[in-house]
Amino acid sequence: MDRDKENETAAIHADYSEETSAEIAAPGVYNRSANRDEENETAAAGRGVGYAALALSILSLFVLPVLFGATGIVLGFIARRRGSESLGGWAIAIGAISIIVGMFILPFF
């Protein structure tokens, strides 16, 4: 009888012999302001890239239109992707105009 009791006690202890950390782990807390900060940083980065793209596109109207125009277009797409829609759009348009003017109109002058 004591032997059965020991086996039963051993079986109960064997079922609960796993070590887990759920008892001491802190519950996960979701911080909603972290996502907002990340969006603001992305928008700020998009603005910086947008201004750089716009500057290169305007510079391409005067110097190396194909090189600077293409770089302005690529940076314009990156700026639009990061949230700066208007700056990126202007950079793309000015860069495209600069390339077209530089390749097709300026050689005749």
Buried (B, 14 or more C-beta within 10 A) or exposed (E): EEEEEEEEEEEEEEEEEEEEEEEEEEEEEEEEEEEEEEEEEBEEBBBBBBBBBBBBBBBBBEEEBEEBBBBBBBBBBBBBEBBBEEBBBBBBBBBBBBBEBBEEEEEEE
